[in-house]
Amino acid sequence: MPEKSQLGWVRIRGAHQHFGFLLTETHTTNCAHPPAFATFFDMRNHMQPISISTFNPYPLDPITMRPQDSSWCEQGARYGAHNTWQWMEAGDLLYLTWFNAGLRILDWSNPFEPKEVGYYIPAGNKERLCPQTNEVFIDRQTGLIYISDRWGLGLHILEFTG
Protein backbone atom coordinates (compact mmCIF):
# COMPACT_ATOMS: atom_id res chain seq x y z
CA MET A 1 0.00 0.00 0.00
CA PRO A 2 1.44 3.41 -0.88
CA GLU A 3 2.26 5.71 2.01
CA LYS A 4 0.36 8.94 2.52
CA SER A 5 2.51 11.99 3.07
CA GLN A 6 2.13 15.39 4.62
CA LEU A 7 4.39 18.15 3.42
CA GLY A 8 4.90 21.39 5.26
CA TRP A 9 7.50 24.08 5.01
CA VAL A 10 8.38 27.01 7.20
CA ARG A 11 10.76 29.92 6.65
CA ILE A 12 13.16 29.75 9.56
CA ARG A 13 15.57 32.59 8.78
CA GLY A 14 16.04 35.09 6.01
CA ALA A 15 13.66 35.96 3.24
CA HIS A 16 14.83 33.21 0.87
CA GLN A 17 15.94 30.35 3.12
CA HIS A 18 13.15 27.82 3.33
CA PHE A 19 13.25 24.41 4.93
CA GLY A 20 10.53 21.82 5.23
CA PHE A 21 9.74 18.32 6.29
CA LEU A 22 7.95 15.35 4.84
CA LEU A 23 6.18 13.01 7.22
CA THR A 24 5.17 9.64 5.79
CA GLU A 25 2.68 7.41 7.60
CA THR A 26 3.10 3.87 8.85
CA HIS A 27 0.29 1.58 7.65
CA THR A 28 1.30 -1.87 8.94
CA THR A 29 1.45 -3.46 12.38
CA ASN A 30 4.41 -5.16 14.04
CA CYS A 31 6.84 -3.52 11.59
CA ALA A 32 5.69 -5.60 8.62
CA HIS A 33 7.19 -2.75 6.58
CA PRO A 34 9.95 -0.40 7.72
CA PRO A 35 8.53 2.40 9.86
CA ALA A 36 7.68 5.79 8.42
CA PHE A 37 9.83 8.67 9.61
CA ALA A 38 10.37 12.40 9.16
CA THR A 39 12.63 13.72 6.41
CA PHE A 40 13.85 17.30 6.37
CA PHE A 41 14.45 19.24 3.16
CA ASP A 42 16.28 22.30 1.96
CA MET A 43 13.55 23.95 -0.13
CA ARG A 44 15.35 27.09 -1.24
CA ASN A 45 14.75 25.79 -4.75
CA HIS A 46 11.14 24.63 -4.49
CA MET A 47 11.45 22.85 -7.83
CA GLN A 48 14.30 20.65 -6.55
CA PRO A 49 14.06 20.05 -2.78
CA ILE A 50 17.16 18.43 -1.28
CA SER A 51 16.85 15.85 1.51
CA ILE A 52 19.18 16.98 4.31
CA SER A 53 18.31 14.84 7.36
CA THR A 54 15.88 12.35 8.88
CA PHE A 55 14.39 11.64 12.29
CA ASN A 56 13.40 8.38 13.94
CA PRO A 57 13.12 8.33 17.75
CA TYR A 58 14.94 5.03 18.22
CA PRO A 59 17.92 3.61 16.31
CA LEU A 60 17.10 1.55 13.22
CA ASP A 61 19.00 -1.49 12.08
CA PRO A 62 20.61 -0.46 8.76
CA ILE A 63 19.94 -3.89 7.21
CA THR A 64 16.36 -4.63 8.28
CA MET A 65 15.29 -0.95 8.59
CA ARG A 66 13.41 -1.94 11.77
CA PRO A 67 14.00 -0.57 15.30
CA GLN A 68 17.02 -2.19 16.95
CA ASP A 69 14.83 -2.63 20.04
CA SER A 70 12.42 -5.23 18.62
CA SER A 71 9.86 -4.66 21.38
CA TRP A 72 8.47 -1.76 19.31
CA CYS A 73 7.51 -4.36 16.68
CA GLU A 74 5.92 -6.88 19.06
CA GLN A 75 2.98 -4.91 20.42
CA GLY A 76 0.31 -5.70 17.82
CA ALA A 77 0.35 -2.04 16.81
CA ARG A 78 1.79 0.42 14.36
CA TYR A 79 5.26 1.85 15.02
CA GLY A 80 6.24 4.92 13.07
CA ALA A 81 5.27 8.43 12.12
CA HIS A 82 1.65 9.43 11.78
CA ASN A 83 0.80 13.09 12.10
CA THR A 84 2.04 16.58 12.92
CA TRP A 85 0.63 19.75 14.41
CA GLN A 86 -0.38 21.50 11.23
CA TRP A 87 -0.68 25.10 12.41
CA MET A 88 2.99 25.66 13.13
CA GLU A 89 4.76 28.91 12.46
CA ALA A 90 8.40 29.78 11.89
CA GLY A 91 10.36 29.13 15.07
CA ASP A 92 7.90 26.60 16.53
CA LEU A 93 8.97 23.23 17.81
CA LEU A 94 7.81 20.31 15.67
CA TYR A 95 5.19 18.10 17.37
CA LEU A 96 4.82 14.64 15.80
CA THR A 97 2.61 11.68 16.69
CA TRP A 98 4.44 8.38 16.42
CA PHE A 99 1.72 5.75 16.96
CA ASN A 100 2.92 3.40 19.74
CA ALA A 101 5.90 5.67 20.52
CA GLY A 102 3.52 8.51 21.47
CA LEU A 103 4.25 12.19 21.02
CA ARG A 104 7.70 13.33 19.88
CA ILE A 105 8.80 16.98 20.17
CA LEU A 106 11.65 18.19 17.95
CA ASP A 107 13.72 21.33 17.80
CA TRP A 108 14.42 21.73 14.11
CA SER A 109 15.93 25.21 14.24
CA ASN A 110 18.89 23.50 12.54
CA PRO A 111 17.08 21.22 10.07
CA PHE A 112 20.39 19.52 9.21
CA GLU A 113 20.41 18.13 12.78
CA PRO A 114 16.89 17.98 14.25
CA LYS A 115 17.01 17.19 17.98
CA GLU A 116 14.36 15.49 20.08
CA VAL A 117 13.68 17.74 23.08
CA GLY A 118 10.72 15.91 24.60
CA TYR A 119 8.36 12.97 24.31
CA TYR A 120 5.35 11.41 26.01
CA ILE A 121 4.14 7.82 25.61
CA PRO A 122 0.65 7.22 27.01
CA ALA A 123 0.02 4.00 28.91
CA GLY A 124 -1.93 1.13 27.44
CA ASN A 125 -4.56 -0.95 29.22
CA LYS A 126 -5.52 -4.64 29.57
CA GLU A 127 -6.94 -4.82 26.04
CA ARG A 128 -4.40 -2.57 24.33
CA LEU A 129 -0.85 -2.86 25.61
CA CYS A 130 0.28 0.35 23.95
CA PRO A 131 -1.18 3.55 22.54
CA GLN A 132 -1.77 4.50 18.94
CA THR A 133 -1.23 8.23 19.32
CA ASN A 134 -3.17 9.82 16.51
CA GLU A 135 -3.60 13.60 16.57
CA VAL A 136 -1.80 16.51 18.21
CA PHE A 137 -2.96 20.08 18.76
CA ILE A 138 -1.21 22.93 20.59
CA ASP A 139 -3.26 25.71 22.21
CA ARG A 140 -1.11 28.80 21.62
CA GLN A 141 -2.85 30.77 24.38
CA THR A 142 -2.23 28.23 27.15
CA GLY A 143 0.70 26.29 25.71
CA LEU A 144 -1.15 23.05 26.42
CA ILE A 145 -0.67 20.05 24.14
CA TYR A 146 -3.63 17.81 23.33
CA ILE A 147 -3.06 14.32 21.94
CA SER A 148 -5.69 11.72 21.11
CA ASP A 149 -5.53 7.96 20.69
CA ARG A 150 -7.11 6.10 17.78
CA TRP A 151 -7.80 3.04 19.95
CA GLY A 152 -9.88 4.98 22.44
CA LEU A 153 -7.24 5.18 25.16
CA GLY A 154 -8.20 8.77 25.81
CA LEU A 155 -7.37 12.39 25.33
CA HIS A 156 -4.17 13.48 27.06
CA ILE A 157 -3.53 17.09 28.01
CA LEU A 158 0.15 17.87 28.44
CA GLU A 159 2.42 20.80 29.14
CA PHE A 160 5.91 20.93 27.66
CA THR A 161 8.31 22.28 30.27
CA GLY A 162 11.47 21.89 28.24
Contacts in CASP RR format, 6 or more apart in sequence:
PFRMAT RR
TARGET T0000
AUTHOR 0000-0000-0000
METHOD contacts of the structure
MODEL  1
MPEKSQLGWVRIRGAHQHFGFLLTETHTTNCAHPPAFATFFDMRNHMQPI
SISTFNPYPLDPITMRPQDSSWCEQGARYGAHNTWQWMEAGDLLYLTWFN
AGLRILDWSNPFEPKEVGYYIPAGNKERLCPQTNEVFIDRQTGLIYISDR
WGLGLHILEFTG
1 27 0 8 1.000
3 24 0 8 1.000
3 25 0 8 1.000
3 26 0 8 1.000
3 27 0 8 1.000
3 36 0 8 1.000
4 24 0 8 1.000
4 25 0 8 1.000
5 22 0 8 1.000
5 23 0 8 1.000
5 24 0 8 1.000
5 25 0 8 1.000
6 22 0 8 1.000
6 23 0 8 1.000
6 25 0 8 1.000
6 83 0 8 1.000
6 84 0 8 1.000
6 86 0 8 1.000
7 20 0 8 1.000
7 21 0 8 1.000
7 22 0 8 1.000
8 20 0 8 1.000
8 21 0 8 1.000
8 22 0 8 1.000
9 18 0 8 1.000
9 19 0 8 1.000
9 20 0 8 1.000
9 21 0 8 1.000
9 41 0 8 1.000
9 43 0 8 1.000
10 18 0 8 1.000
10 19 0 8 1.000
10 20 0 8 1.000
10 88 0 8 1.000
10 89 0 8 1.000
10 90 0 8 1.000
10 91 0 8 1.000
10 92 0 8 1.000
11 17 0 8 1.000
11 18 0 8 1.000
11 90 0 8 1.000
12 18 0 8 1.000
12 19 0 8 1.000
12 90 0 8 1.000
12 91 0 8 1.000
12 108 0 8 1.000
12 109 0 8 1.000
12 111 0 8 1.000
16 44 0 8 1.000
17 44 0 8 1.000
18 42 0 8 1.000
18 43 0 8 1.000
18 44 0 8 1.000
18 46 0 8 1.000
19 40 0 8 1.000
19 41 0 8 1.000
19 42 0 8 1.000
19 43 0 8 1.000
19 52 0 8 1.000
19 108 0 8 1.000
19 111 0 8 1.000
20 40 0 8 1.000
20 41 0 8 1.000
20 43 0 8 1.000
20 49 0 8 1.000
20 111 0 8 1.000
21 38 0 8 1.000
21 39 0 8 1.000
21 40 0 8 1.000
21 41 0 8 1.000
21 84 0 8 1.000
21 94 0 8 1.000
21 108 0 8 1.000
21 111 0 8 1.000
22 38 0 8 1.000
22 39 0 8 1.000
22 41 0 8 1.000
23 36 0 8 1.000
23 38 0 8 1.000
23 39 0 8 1.000
23 81 0 8 1.000
23 82 0 8 1.000
23 83 0 8 1.000
23 84 0 8 1.000
23 96 0 8 1.000
24 36 0 8 1.000
24 37 0 8 1.000
24 39 0 8 1.000
24 81 0 8 1.000
25 36 0 8 1.000
25 81 0 8 1.000
25 82 0 8 1.000
25 83 0 8 1.000
26 33 0 8 1.000
26 35 0 8 1.000
26 36 0 8 1.000
26 78 0 8 1.000
26 79 0 8 1.000
26 80 0 8 1.000
26 81 0 8 1.000
26 82 0 8 1.000
26 99 0 8 1.000
27 33 0 8 1.000
27 78 0 8 1.000
28 78 0 8 1.000
29 76 0 8 1.000
29 77 0 8 1.000
29 78 0 8 1.000
30 73 0 8 1.000
30 74 0 8 1.000
30 75 0 8 1.000
30 76 0 8 1.000
30 77 0 8 1.000
31 66 0 8 1.000
31 67 0 8 1.000
31 72 0 8 1.000
31 73 0 8 1.000
31 79 0 8 1.000
34 60 0 8 1.000
34 64 0 8 1.000
34 65 0 8 1.000
34 66 0 8 1.000
35 56 0 8 1.000
35 60 0 8 1.000
35 65 0 8 1.000
35 66 0 8 1.000
35 67 0 8 1.000
35 79 0 8 1.000
35 80 0 8 1.000
35 81 0 8 1.000
36 80 0 8 1.000
36 81 0 8 1.000
36 82 0 8 1.000
37 54 0 8 1.000
37 55 0 8 1.000
37 56 0 8 1.000
37 80 0 8 1.000
37 81 0 8 1.000
38 54 0 8 1.000
38 55 0 8 1.000
38 56 0 8 1.000
38 81 0 8 1.000
38 94 0 8 1.000
38 96 0 8 1.000
38 106 0 8 1.000
38 114 0 8 1.000
39 51 0 8 1.000
39 53 0 8 1.000
39 54 0 8 1.000
39 55 0 8 1.000
40 51 0 8 1.000
40 52 0 8 1.000
40 53 0 8 1.000
40 54 0 8 1.000
40 55 0 8 1.000
40 108 0 8 1.000
40 111 0 8 1.000
40 112 0 8 1.000
40 114 0 8 1.000
41 49 0 8 1.000
41 50 0 8 1.000
41 51 0 8 1.000
41 52 0 8 1.000
41 111 0 8 1.000
42 49 0 8 1.000
42 50 0 8 1.000
42 52 0 8 1.000
42 111 0 8 1.000
43 49 0 8 1.000
52 111 0 8 1.000
52 112 0 8 1.000
53 111 0 8 1.000
53 112 0 8 1.000
53 113 0 8 1.000
53 114 0 8 1.000
55 96 0 8 1.000
55 104 0 8 1.000
55 106 0 8 1.000
55 114 0 8 1.000
55 116 0 8 1.000
56 67 0 8 1.000
56 80 0 8 1.000
57 98 0 8 1.000
57 101 0 8 1.000
57 104 0 8 1.000
57 116 0 8 1.000
57 119 0 8 1.000
58 67 0 8 1.000
58 68 0 8 1.000
58 69 0 8 1.000
58 72 0 8 1.000
58 101 0 8 1.000
59 67 0 8 1.000
59 68 0 8 1.000
59 69 0 8 1.000
60 66 0 8 1.000
60 67 0 8 1.000
60 68 0 8 1.000
61 67 0 8 1.000
61 68 0 8 1.000
66 73 0 8 1.000
67 73 0 8 1.000
67 79 0 8 1.000
72 79 0 8 1.000
72 100 0 8 1.000
72 101 0 8 1.000
73 79 0 8 1.000
75 100 0 8 1.000
75 129 0 8 1.000
75 130 0 8 1.000
76 129 0 8 1.000
76 130 0 8 1.000
77 99 0 8 1.000
77 100 0 8 1.000
77 128 0 8 1.000
77 129 0 8 1.000
77 130 0 8 1.000
77 131 0 8 1.000
77 132 0 8 1.000
78 99 0 8 1.000
78 100 0 8 1.000
78 132 0 8 1.000
79 98 0 8 1.000
79 99 0 8 1.000
79 100 0 8 1.000
79 101 0 8 1.000
80 98 0 8 1.000
80 99 0 8 1.000
80 100 0 8 1.000
80 101 0 8 1.000
81 96 0 8 1.000
81 97 0 8 1.000
81 98 0 8 1.000
81 99 0 8 1.000
82 96 0 8 1.000
82 97 0 8 1.000
82 98 0 8 1.000
82 99 0 8 1.000
82 133 0 8 1.000
82 134 0 8 1.000
83 96 0 8 1.000
83 97 0 8 1.000
83 134 0 8 1.000
83 135 0 8 1.000
83 136 0 8 1.000
84 94 0 8 1.000
84 95 0 8 1.000
84 96 0 8 1.000
84 97 0 8 1.000
84 136 0 8 1.000
85 92 0 8 1.000
85 94 0 8 1.000
85 95 0 8 1.000
85 136 0 8 1.000
85 137 0 8 1.000
85 138 0 8 1.000
87 138 0 8 1.000
88 94 0 8 1.000
88 95 0 8 1.000
91 109 0 8 1.000
93 105 0 8 1.000
93 106 0 8 1.000
93 107 0 8 1.000
93 108 0 8 1.000
93 117 0 8 1.000
93 160 0 8 1.000
94 105 0 8 1.000
94 106 0 8 1.000
94 107 0 8 1.000
94 108 0 8 1.000
94 114 0 8 1.000
95 103 0 8 1.000
95 104 0 8 1.000
95 105 0 8 1.000
95 106 0 8 1.000
95 136 0 8 1.000
95 138 0 8 1.000
95 145 0 8 1.000
96 103 0 8 1.000
96 104 0 8 1.000
96 105 0 8 1.000
96 106 0 8 1.000
96 136 0 8 1.000
97 103 0 8 1.000
97 104 0 8 1.000
97 133 0 8 1.000
97 134 0 8 1.000
97 135 0 8 1.000
97 136 0 8 1.000
97 147 0 8 1.000
98 104 0 8 1.000
98 133 0 8 1.000
99 131 0 8 1.000
99 132 0 8 1.000
99 133 0 8 1.000
100 121 0 8 1.000
100 130 0 8 1.000
100 131 0 8 1.000
100 132 0 8 1.000
100 133 0 8 1.000
101 119 0 8 1.000
101 121 0 8 1.000
101 133 0 8 1.000
102 119 0 8 1.000
102 120 0 8 1.000
102 121 0 8 1.000
102 122 0 8 1.000
102 131 0 8 1.000
102 133 0 8 1.000
102 147 0 8 1.000
103 119 0 8 1.000
103 120 0 8 1.000
103 121 0 8 1.000
103 133 0 8 1.000
103 136 0 8 1.000
103 145 0 8 1.000
103 147 0 8 1.000
103 158 0 8 1.000
104 116 0 8 1.000
104 118 0 8 1.000
104 119 0 8 1.000
105 116 0 8 1.000
105 117 0 8 1.000
105 118 0 8 1.000
105 119 0 8 1.000
105 160 0 8 1.000
106 114 0 8 1.000
106 115 0 8 1.000
106 116 0 8 1.000
106 117 0 8 1.000
107 114 0 8 1.000
107 115 0 8 1.000
107 117 0 8 1.000
108 114 0 8 1.000
108 115 0 8 1.000
117 162 0 8 1.000
118 160 0 8 1.000
118 162 0 8 1.000
120 147 0 8 1.000
120 156 0 8 1.000
120 158 0 8 1.000
121 130 0 8 1.000
121 131 0 8 1.000
121 133 0 8 1.000
122 131 0 8 1.000
122 133 0 8 1.000
122 147 0 8 1.000
122 149 0 8 1.000
122 153 0 8 1.000
122 154 0 8 1.000
122 156 0 8 1.000
123 131 0 8 1.000
123 153 0 8 1.000
124 130 0 8 1.000
124 131 0 8 1.000
124 153 0 8 1.000
125 153 0 8 1.000
128 151 0 8 1.000
128 153 0 8 1.000
131 149 0 8 1.000
131 151 0 8 1.000
131 153 0 8 1.000
132 149 0 8 1.000
132 150 0 8 1.000
132 151 0 8 1.000
132 153 0 8 1.000
133 147 0 8 1.000
133 148 0 8 1.000
133 149 0 8 1.000
133 150 0 8 1.000
134 147 0 8 1.000
134 148 0 8 1.000
134 149 0 8 1.000
134 150 0 8 1.000
135 146 0 8 1.000
135 147 0 8 1.000
135 148 0 8 1.000
136 145 0 8 1.000
136 146 0 8 1.000
136 147 0 8 1.000
137 145 0 8 1.000
137 146 0 8 1.000
137 147 0 8 1.000
138 144 0 8 1.000
138 145 0 8 1.000
138 146 0 8 1.000
139 145 0 8 1.000
139 146 0 8 1.000
143 159 0 8 1.000
143 160 0 8 1.000
144 157 0 8 1.000
144 158 0 8 1.000
144 159 0 8 1.000
145 157 0 8 1.000
145 158 0 8 1.000
145 159 0 8 1.000
145 160 0 8 1.000
146 155 0 8 1.000
146 156 0 8 1.000
146 157 0 8 1.000
146 158 0 8 1.000
147 155 0 8 1.000
147 156 0 8 1.000
147 158 0 8 1.000
148 154 0 8 1.000
148 155 0 8 1.000
148 156 0 8 1.000
149 155 0 8 1.000
149 156 0 8 1.000
END
